[in-house]
Amino acid sequence: MAGIKKYLLLFAQDFVEFRYPEIESLIKLFKINVEVPKPTPIERPYWILENVEESEVRQIASRSVSLKFVAEIWSSGTSYDEFHGNVKKLMPLIDKKYKNESFKFMVETYNKHIKLKQRIEKIETMNYLDSVLGTIDLKNPDNTFVYFEYYGIDDLNVPVHPEHIYFGRYIADGQRDLFNKISLKTRKFIGNTSMDPQLSILMANQGLCSQNDLMFDPFCGTGSMLIAGALFGSYVIGMDIDYLTLHAKTKPSRALQKVRAADESIRANMEQYNLQNLYLDVFVGDFANYPLKGNLKFDSIICDPPYGVREGLLKVEKKEGRKFTAMTEDAVHYPSLSDYKMTNLFHDLLNFSVKHLKIDGRLVCWFPIPDKFYDDTIFPQHSALKLISTSRQQLIGDTSRILLTYEKIAETGELVKNDALENVDFRMKYFTQYDKERKETRHKNHQKNLEEAEKRGIKLMNKTEWKKYVNKKRQAEAMDKDS
């Protein structure tokens, strides 16, 4: 309590690699003067922050969706005796400040589940504080005191006693309820590639979206990133090459829904969350030939470029020397589309960001990659953009996607040549891996069926035997017809 204040940040157990970039981004957003060393191991569910004010950790908690809660650390120990001894030393200070205020206890553990009875028993081990604390109020206390036990990260070798014990005062919850508020389950308009709400908020935090900023998503689809940016007060604008997706004309992606409702749209989503005043518009456009000209500058560009798996990697095809054709006013033109190489897409994205981001503005985008090619040197680079962070999410099979966060550091620059990037064809390798896994699964299932049949005394044919049987049967049927 006295001296340097320390704060415990306890995290939820999802998207572990995204914790550090999110907190680091929020520290920059709120201009907090503190360095956060990367935790070792990265899976450890809590960090200790020093040399920060309570108001500053409250700011972090007001935006973070990785955080469960923040608590001011009063005492800690690596054994029960050490821990309780340290708490008892604080009793005069607790008596002076909290004697006349109501309270309740909150017990948290990591890597060891304990029942309610055990939680109460742990609280009762601190009954020596009764003389210096006020009255208990479980519904609306003036203060909540946190008791936290950490049992390591190895769930196959959980120690009998905790590795660390912490005690302190609860400060604030993280914003874990925020992604439930914009859940895809209740959202008016969604599609096959709508971004997970928690990930979209993490992206907005890493993009430093804030009040009155201007955010752009050049591959907006159904507008998930636009919603996340607007949640934090940014004005949002989107573009997509797919007219049908942008105007809710595609087949519904919800189970049992046969046709889309007439009022499904990105605007309807914005109105659902009362964000329509921050929604500028969306428009159909080809990123390879983007229509944005002049000196338009964005505070952030946040996007999920297509990978060529569920959505095509396409651009409008340019045809030289085409004959002029007169068209009536009511004629509809459907442009030809051609393949858009992923390497070219990311080069275009980096060049676009250098041209249309403000200095210190951020580009946040996903980069898909087969796991065996994963290397820090493979990511696209530009001399005017600094790669701030990379966060990995595992996809199907041996593939991942990496959330890349860049910061603009100069008005001009050039792409950094990367031979390794040129050799990565994600779409081809994705489907090659998928076909390989499917064949392996079919082979394993066939072997399992053979073993089961053998146990029951049934003779099953292998593939070669089955082909011989079918051919023999067909020959017999042909002979019967001839006769």
Backbone torsions as a table, in degrees:
resi	resn	phi	psi	omega
1	MET	NA	-42.5	178.1
2	ALA	-87.8	158.1	178.0
3	GLY	80.9	-148.1	-178.0
4	ILE	-69.5	127.8	178.6
5	LYS	-80.6	140.7	176.9
6	LYS	-123.5	144.4	-179.1
7	TYR	-126.9	136.8	177.1
8	LEU	-96.9	123.5	175.8
9	LEU	-105.1	111.3	-179.7
10	LEU	-100.8	128.2	-173.9
11	PHE	-105.7	154.5	171.3
12	ALA	-75.3	161.9	-173.9
13	GLN	-98.7	53.4	172.9
14	ASP	-142.0	150.2	-179.0
15	PHE	49.7	54.9	-173.7
16	VAL	-58.1	-41.1	-176.6
17	GLU	-69.8	-10.6	-177.3
18	PHE	-92.4	-8.7	-175.9
19	ARG	-62.0	-56.1	-174.0
20	TYR	-60.8	-48.6	178.3
21	PRO	-59.9	-35.8	-179.9
22	GLU	-66.9	-50.3	-178.2
23	ILE	-64.0	-41.4	178.4
24	GLU	-61.1	-39.2	178.9
25	SER	-67.3	-41.2	-179.9
26	LEU	-67.7	-34.0	176.1
27	ILE	-62.7	-39.7	177.1
28	LYS	-70.3	-41.7	-178.4
29	LEU	-58.0	-43.0	-177.1
30	PHE	-92.7	6.4	176.7
31	LYS	55.8	45.7	178.7
32	ILE	-88.8	127.1	-175.8
33	ASN	-88.4	79.7	178.4
34	VAL	-153.9	143.8	175.7
35	GLU	-101.1	137.0	-179.6
36	VAL	-111.8	106.6	177.0
37	PRO	-68.1	143.2	179.0
38	LYS	-64.0	130.7	-177.5
39	PRO	-68.7	146.6	176.3
40	THR	-128.6	120.5	-4.0
41	PRO	-75.0	164.3	-177.1
42	ILE	-64.7	-25.3	-178.2
43	GLU	-76.2	-11.4	-179.1
44	ARG	-57.4	130.1	-169.0
45	PRO	-81.2	-0.7	-178.7
46	TYR	-140.7	153.7	173.5
47	TRP	-124.7	159.5	173.9
48	ILE	-114.1	122.3	176.5
49	LEU	-104.9	133.0	178.1
50	GLU	-121.1	163.2	175.6
51	ASN	58.5	38.7	174.3
52	VAL	-129.3	157.3	178.3
53	GLU	-89.4	157.3	178.2
54	GLU	-60.1	-38.5	179.6
55	SER	-62.3	-31.4	-179.1
56	GLU	-74.5	-40.6	177.6
57	VAL	-70.5	-28.3	174.0
58	ARG	-65.3	-37.9	177.1
59	GLN	-62.1	-44.1	178.7
60	ILE	-60.6	-46.4	-179.1
61	ALA	-65.1	-26.7	-177.9
62	SER	-70.6	-12.1	-178.5
63	ARG	-122.4	-25.9	-170.1
64	SER	-75.8	131.7	173.3
65	VAL	-101.3	-1.5	174.2
66	SER	-85.0	-28.7	-175.4
67	LEU	-77.6	139.6	166.9
68	LYS	-85.8	-53.9	176.5
69	PHE	-162.9	168.5	175.4
70	VAL	-120.5	140.1	177.5
71	ALA	-136.7	142.8	173.2
72	GLU	-78.3	125.8	-177.9
73	ILE	-82.5	124.5	175.0
74	TRP	-99.3	-38.5	-175.6
75	SER	-152.4	156.1	177.5
76	SER	-153.8	169.8	178.6
77	GLY	-172.3	159.4	177.8
78	THR	-99.8	0.0	174.2
79	SER	-145.0	162.2	-179.6
80	TYR	-63.6	-41.9	-178.9
81	ASP	-62.6	-46.5	179.3
82	GLU	-62.8	-43.8	-178.2
83	PHE	-60.8	-53.6	-177.3
84	HIS	-65.3	-33.4	176.7
85	GLY	-62.8	-41.0	179.3
86	ASN	-68.6	-37.7	179.1
87	VAL	-64.6	-42.8	-177.9
88	LYS	-61.4	-30.2	178.2
89	LYS	-66.2	-21.8	-177.5
90	LEU	-89.5	-6.4	-172.3
91	MET	-55.5	-40.9	177.9
92	PRO	-60.4	-39.1	179.8
93	LEU	-70.4	-39.2	177.9
94	ILE	-64.1	-43.0	-179.4
95	ASP	-60.1	-40.6	-176.5
96	LYS	-67.4	-35.7	-171.9
97	LYS	-102.3	-30.1	-168.9
98	TYR	-121.1	6.9	-177.1
99	LYS	-59.5	-37.0	-173.7
100	ASN	-103.4	17.9	-179.4
101	GLU	-119.7	145.5	180.0
102	SER	-75.6	161.0	-175.6
103	PHE	-156.4	167.8	166.7
104	LYS	-147.6	162.0	178.2
105	PHE	-103.8	146.1	173.5
106	MET	-125.8	121.4	-178.2
107	VAL	-105.5	125.2	177.9
108	GLU	-125.7	142.0	173.9
109	THR	-131.9	155.8	174.0
110	TYR	-126.6	131.1	178.2
111	ASN	73.6	16.0	173.8
112	LYS	-156.1	116.2	179.4
113	HIS	-83.3	131.0	176.8
114	ILE	-125.6	146.6	-177.7
115	LYS	-81.0	170.2	-177.9
116	LEU	-57.3	-41.4	-179.4
117	LYS	-59.4	-42.2	179.9
118	GLN	-68.6	-34.4	177.0
119	ARG	-62.8	-44.4	179.0
120	ILE	-62.5	-40.3	179.3
121	GLU	-61.6	-37.7	179.4
122	LYS	-68.5	-36.9	176.3
123	ILE	-64.8	-40.1	-177.8
124	GLU	-67.7	-21.5	176.1
125	THR	-67.8	-12.5	179.8
126	MET	-108.6	26.6	-178.0
127	ASN	-66.9	-11.2	176.3
128	TYR	-67.2	-12.9	177.5
129	LEU	-83.1	-7.2	-177.0
130	ASP	-55.5	-34.7	-175.4
131	SER	-75.1	-14.6	-176.5
132	VAL	-117.3	-0.9	178.5
133	LEU	-108.4	161.1	-179.4
134	GLY	-81.5	-142.4	-177.3
135	THR	-93.4	152.5	179.2
136	ILE	-79.7	134.1	175.5
137	ASP	-142.2	103.5	-174.6
138	LEU	-78.6	-17.6	-175.6
139	LYS	-96.0	-45.9	-175.4
140	ASN	-141.9	66.3	-175.9
141	PRO	-78.1	156.5	173.2
142	ASP	-69.9	-33.9	-178.5
143	ASN	-138.9	146.4	172.2
144	THR	-118.6	126.1	-179.7
145	PHE	-102.8	133.0	-173.7
146	VAL	-103.1	130.2	173.2
147	TYR	-116.9	117.2	-173.5
148	PHE	-127.0	128.0	176.8
149	GLU	-114.3	132.4	-179.0
150	TYR	-114.6	120.9	-176.9
151	TYR	-108.3	29.9	178.7
152	GLY	78.8	-175.0	-176.9
153	ILE	-112.6	-4.4	-179.3
154	ASP	-87.3	100.2	-177.1
155	ASP	-75.6	-6.3	176.3
156	LEU	-96.1	-7.2	-178.9
157	ASN	-143.1	64.4	-176.7
158	VAL	-77.8	124.5	-179.6
159	PRO	-68.4	158.2	179.1
160	VAL	-67.0	-42.5	-179.5
161	HIS	-111.7	151.8	-178.3
162	PRO	-65.9	150.2	175.9
163	GLU	-74.3	-35.9	178.0
164	HIS	-142.2	147.3	175.2
165	ILE	-128.3	134.3	-179.6
166	TYR	-127.2	146.1	176.1
167	PHE	-137.2	137.7	179.2
168	GLY	-176.3	-165.3	-175.5
169	ARG	-105.8	127.0	177.1
170	TYR	-62.3	135.9	-179.8
171	ILE	-107.8	-56.7	-175.5
172	ALA	-164.4	154.9	173.0
173	ASP	-85.5	155.8	167.3
174	GLY	-75.8	-173.9	-175.5
175	GLN	-103.6	48.1	-177.9
176	ARG	-65.2	-24.6	-179.2
177	ASP	-79.9	-9.4	-175.2
178	LEU	-68.1	-40.9	-179.1
179	PHE	-76.4	-17.4	171.3
180	ASN	-72.9	-32.0	179.4
181	LYS	-62.2	-35.3	-178.7
182	ILE	-109.8	32.0	-177.8
183	SER	-55.9	142.8	177.0
184	LEU	-65.3	-24.9	-178.7
185	LYS	-63.2	-33.6	-176.4
186	THR	-110.0	0.0	-178.2
187	ARG	-73.4	141.0	-176.0
188	LYS	-62.2	-49.2	-172.7
189	PHE	-124.7	116.3	176.3
190	ILE	-134.5	166.6	177.2
191	GLY	-138.4	-174.9	-178.0
192	ASN	-63.3	-28.6	-174.9
193	THR	-112.5	19.1	177.5
194	SER	-60.1	131.6	-175.1
195	MET	-71.4	142.0	173.3
196	ASP	-53.1	130.3	-175.4
197	PRO	-57.0	-39.7	179.9
198	GLN	-64.6	-41.8	178.7
199	LEU	-66.1	-38.1	179.9
200	SER	-65.1	-35.6	177.7
201	ILE	-71.4	-40.0	175.1
202	LEU	-58.0	-40.5	178.8
203	MET	-64.9	-41.7	179.0
204	ALA	-64.5	-37.8	177.3
205	ASN	-66.3	-42.3	178.9
206	GLN	-70.9	-23.8	175.0
207	GLY	-83.3	-0.5	178.5
208	LEU	60.6	33.7	178.2
209	CYS	-60.8	131.8	179.7
210	SER	-152.2	-179.2	-173.4
211	GLN	-54.1	128.3	174.4
212	ASN	67.9	12.0	172.5
213	ASP	-74.6	167.6	175.3
214	LEU	-118.6	118.2	-177.5
215	MET	-114.3	141.8	-178.7
216	PHE	-129.2	136.3	173.7
217	ASP	-122.4	106.9	-176.7
218	PRO	-78.2	-6.0	176.7
219	PHE	-131.7	57.4	-162.9
220	CYS	-73.8	-24.1	179.1
221	GLY	56.3	-118.7	179.7
222	THR	-91.8	5.3	169.6
223	GLY	87.8	24.4	-179.0
224	SER	-60.9	-43.6	-178.6
225	MET	-70.8	-29.2	177.2
226	LEU	-64.9	-39.7	178.1
227	ILE	-62.3	-46.5	-178.1
228	ALA	-62.5	-42.8	178.8
229	GLY	-64.1	-41.4	-179.6
230	ALA	-68.3	-29.1	177.8
231	LEU	-55.9	-31.4	-177.7
232	PHE	-102.1	16.0	171.5
233	GLY	93.8	5.4	179.3
234	SER	-82.4	142.9	169.0
235	TYR	-76.1	137.9	-171.6
236	VAL	-126.3	145.4	177.0
237	ILE	-142.3	142.2	-175.7
238	GLY	-133.4	159.6	177.3
239	MET	-141.8	149.9	174.1
240	ASP	-156.3	148.5	-179.8
241	ILE	-78.1	-20.1	-174.3
242	ASP	-91.5	102.8	179.8
243	TYR	-59.5	-41.9	-175.3
244	LEU	-64.8	-43.5	178.3
245	THR	-65.1	-46.3	-175.3
246	LEU	-62.3	-30.4	-177.7
247	HIS	-108.5	20.0	174.8
248	ALA	56.2	42.7	179.6
249	LYS	-104.9	-0.8	179.6
250	THR	-81.1	170.3	177.3
251	LYS	-65.1	146.1	178.9
252	PRO	-62.0	144.7	179.1
253	SER	-98.2	-7.5	177.8
254	ARG	-80.8	142.2	177.6
255	ALA	-63.8	140.1	176.2
256	LEU	73.5	-4.7	177.3
257	GLN	-89.7	116.3	-174.8
258	LYS	-83.2	-42.4	-179.7
259	VAL	-133.5	153.9	177.9
260	ARG	-75.9	149.4	174.7
261	ALA	-67.9	151.2	-175.7
262	ALA	-64.1	-27.2	-175.2
263	ASP	-99.7	13.0	177.2
264	GLU	-70.8	130.3	178.5
265	SER	-173.2	167.7	175.4
266	ILE	-64.6	-38.8	177.9
267	ARG	-61.5	-39.0	178.5
268	ALA	-61.9	-37.4	176.0
269	ASN	-62.9	-44.0	179.8
270	MET	-62.3	-40.7	178.4
271	GLU	-68.0	-34.8	178.3
272	GLN	-59.0	-36.3	-179.0
273	TYR	-102.3	12.6	178.3
274	ASN	58.0	42.0	-179.4
275	LEU	-116.2	11.7	-173.5
276	GLN	-62.2	-25.2	179.8
277	ASN	-71.4	-15.3	179.5
278	LEU	-102.4	-2.2	-177.6
279	TYR	-91.7	110.2	-179.9
280	LEU	-79.4	-56.6	175.6
281	ASP	171.8	172.9	169.1
282	VAL	-129.7	155.0	-179.8
283	PHE	-147.1	155.5	177.7
284	VAL	-80.4	128.7	-179.8
285	GLY	-161.5	157.2	179.4
286	ASP	-102.6	119.1	-175.6
287	PHE	-65.5	-28.3	178.4
288	ALA	-67.4	-22.7	178.4
289	ASN	-134.3	53.0	-170.5
290	TYR	-59.5	141.7	-174.6
291	PRO	-84.4	-5.2	-178.1
292	LEU	-74.1	124.4	-177.4
293	LYS	-124.0	177.0	173.8
294	GLY	73.4	-151.4	-172.2
295	ASN	-105.0	26.0	177.8
296	LEU	-60.0	126.3	-177.3
297	LYS	-120.9	138.3	177.1
298	PHE	-110.0	151.8	172.8
299	ASP	-79.3	-30.0	178.9
300	SER	-153.1	147.2	172.1
301	ILE	-121.5	115.3	-173.9
302	ILE	-126.8	122.5	-172.0
303	CYS	-157.1	164.0	173.8
304	ASP	-125.1	88.4	-177.8
305	PRO	-60.4	150.5	179.0
306	PRO	-66.9	147.0	-179.2
307	TYR	-103.7	-8.4	-175.9
308	GLY	84.1	18.1	179.2
309	VAL	-105.0	-74.7	176.7
310	ARG	-86.0	-27.9	176.3
311	GLU	-123.1	142.2	-175.3
312	GLY	-73.1	148.6	171.4
313	LEU	-90.7	94.3	-171.0
314	LEU	-129.8	155.7	172.0
315	LYS	-143.9	162.5	178.2
316	VAL	-71.9	129.7	-176.6
317	GLU	-77.5	133.0	176.0
318	LYS	-93.7	128.6	179.5
319	LYS	-119.5	116.7	-178.8
320	GLU	-83.6	144.6	173.0
321	GLY	69.3	23.2	-179.2
322	ARG	-76.1	141.4	-179.8
323	LYS	-66.7	143.4	176.6
324	PHE	-72.7	134.1	179.0
325	THR	-124.3	126.0	177.7
326	ALA	-69.0	136.1	-179.0
327	MET	-126.7	142.7	175.9
328	THR	-76.6	165.0	-176.9
329	GLU	-63.9	-32.8	-176.7
330	ASP	-92.0	5.8	179.9
331	ALA	-72.3	145.4	178.5
332	VAL	-109.4	128.6	-179.9
333	HIS	-106.9	125.9	176.6
334	TYR	-108.8	106.9	-175.7
335	PRO	-68.3	148.9	175.5
336	SER	-74.4	142.6	179.7
337	LEU	-113.6	146.9	177.0
338	SER	-131.5	167.3	-178.8
339	ASP	-65.5	147.5	-178.8
340	TYR	-122.3	105.0	-177.2
341	LYS	-60.8	135.8	-174.3
342	MET	-60.6	-38.4	178.3
343	THR	-59.5	-44.1	179.2
344	ASN	-65.2	-38.0	179.3
345	LEU	-59.4	-47.5	-177.8
346	PHE	-70.8	-32.9	174.1
347	HIS	-63.3	-43.7	177.8
348	ASP	-63.2	-38.8	-178.6
349	LEU	-65.0	-42.0	179.0
350	LEU	-67.9	-42.6	177.9
351	ASN	-63.1	-42.0	178.4
352	PHE	-61.4	-42.3	-177.8
353	SER	-65.6	-39.2	177.6
354	VAL	-62.6	-37.9	-178.1
355	LYS	-75.2	-37.0	-168.8
356	HIS	-114.3	5.4	173.0
357	LEU	-96.6	147.7	170.2
358	LYS	-73.0	160.3	173.1
359	ILE	-59.4	135.0	-174.2
360	ASP	74.6	-0.8	174.1
361	GLY	-69.2	160.5	-173.5
362	ARG	-122.1	141.4	169.3
363	LEU	-106.2	123.5	177.5
364	VAL	-122.7	119.6	-175.7
365	CYS	-149.6	157.9	177.3
366	TRP	-91.5	143.1	178.4
367	PHE	-129.6	111.0	-178.1
368	PRO	-81.3	147.5	-177.1
369	ILE	-158.6	138.2	170.3
370	PRO	-66.5	139.9	-173.3
371	ASP	-56.8	-37.5	-175.9
372	LYS	-69.3	-15.2	177.4
373	PHE	-96.9	-1.3	-174.0
374	TYR	-65.0	124.2	-179.2
375	ASP	-163.4	142.5	-177.9
376	ASP	-62.8	-18.4	-176.8
377	THR	-88.7	-5.4	-173.1
378	ILE	-86.1	-14.9	-174.4
379	PHE	-70.9	145.1	177.9
380	PRO	-62.5	140.9	-175.8
381	GLN	-132.8	151.9	176.8
382	HIS	-141.8	138.5	-175.1
383	SER	-65.5	-20.1	179.5
384	ALA	-93.3	-1.3	-179.6
385	LEU	-123.2	132.7	176.9
386	LYS	-100.5	125.8	177.6
387	LEU	-76.2	109.0	-174.4
388	ILE	-81.5	-44.9	-174.8
389	SER	-155.7	157.5	173.8
390	THR	-133.5	132.2	179.6
391	SER	-131.8	130.2	-170.8
392	ARG	-103.2	135.0	172.8
393	GLN	-123.6	125.6	-179.8
394	GLN	-73.7	135.5	175.8
395	LEU	-109.1	-161.8	-179.0
396	ILE	-66.0	141.2	176.8
397	GLY	62.4	-138.1	-178.0
398	ASP	-99.9	46.8	178.4
399	THR	-128.5	152.2	179.6
400	SER	-139.6	168.6	166.7
401	ARG	-130.9	142.5	-175.4
402	ILE	-113.2	129.3	174.9
403	LEU	-85.2	114.0	-179.1
404	LEU	-100.0	133.5	176.7
405	THR	-121.9	117.7	179.1
406	TYR	-110.8	154.0	174.7
407	GLU	-127.5	132.1	-179.0
408	LYS	-75.2	126.9	-176.6
409	ILE	-118.4	-8.6	179.9
410	ALA	-152.3	156.1	-178.9
411	GLU	-76.7	-27.7	-179.8
412	THR	-134.0	161.1	179.3
413	GLY	172.9	-167.1	-179.4
414	GLU	-144.4	159.1	177.3
415	LEU	-64.7	143.0	176.4
416	VAL	-91.5	123.8	-178.4
417	LYS	-62.7	134.6	-177.7
418	ASN	-140.9	98.7	-178.4
419	ASP	-65.4	-34.2	-178.6
420	ALA	-63.4	-37.7	-179.8
421	LEU	-65.0	-35.9	-178.2
422	GLU	-62.9	-25.9	-175.1
423	ASN	-89.9	0.6	-177.6
424	VAL	-99.6	108.5	172.8
425	ASP	-107.0	91.9	-171.3
426	PHE	-61.0	-43.1	-175.5
427	ARG	-61.7	-46.6	-179.0
428	MET	-63.4	-45.3	-177.5
429	LYS	-69.4	-31.9	178.1
430	TYR	-63.0	-50.6	-177.1
431	PHE	-73.5	-30.6	174.1
432	THR	-62.0	-44.6	178.2
433	GLN	-64.5	-40.4	-179.3
434	TYR	-63.5	-44.7	178.8
435	ASP	-63.0	-40.3	179.3
436	LYS	-62.5	-45.4	179.6
437	GLU	-64.2	-38.7	-179.5
438	ARG	-64.6	-42.3	178.0
439	LYS	-64.0	-41.8	179.4
440	GLU	-64.2	-40.2	179.5
441	THR	-64.9	-43.9	179.0
442	ARG	-62.6	-39.8	179.2
443	HIS	-65.0	-43.7	179.3
444	LYS	-63.0	-42.6	179.5
445	ASN	-64.2	-39.0	179.0
446	HIS	-64.7	-43.4	178.8
447	GLN	-62.7	-38.7	178.5
448	LYS	-64.0	-41.5	178.6
449	ASN	-64.7	-38.5	177.4
450	LEU	-62.1	-42.9	-179.8
451	GLU	-65.7	-41.4	179.1
452	GLU	-64.6	-41.9	179.8
453	ALA	-65.2	-38.5	179.8
454	GLU	-63.9	-37.6	178.2
455	LYS	-63.1	-33.6	-178.7
456	ARG	-89.7	1.3	179.1
457	GLY	78.4	22.6	-179.8
458	ILE	-105.1	136.1	179.0
459	LYS	-94.9	114.4	176.2
460	LEU	-102.3	145.9	179.2
461	MET	-84.4	144.3	170.1
462	ASN	-82.4	-177.9	-173.6
463	LYS	-61.5	-42.9	-179.2
464	THR	-65.5	-44.7	179.7
465	GLU	-63.2	-38.2	-179.7
466	TRP	-65.4	-41.9	178.2
467	LYS	-62.2	-42.8	178.1
468	LYS	-62.0	-40.8	-179.8
469	TYR	-64.0	-44.6	-179.0
470	VAL	-64.5	-45.2	179.6
471	ASN	-62.2	-41.6	179.4
472	LYS	-63.5	-40.0	-180.0
473	LYS	-66.0	-41.0	179.8
474	ARG	-65.2	-40.4	178.2
475	GLN	-62.7	-40.6	179.6
476	ALA	-65.0	-41.0	179.4
477	GLU	-65.3	-38.1	179.1
478	ALA	-66.1	-39.5	178.9
479	MET	-65.9	-38.2	178.4
480	ASP	-62.8	-40.0	-179.8
481	LYS	-66.2	-40.6	-178.9
482	ASP	-65.4	-36.4	-179.4
483	SER	-77.3	NA	NA
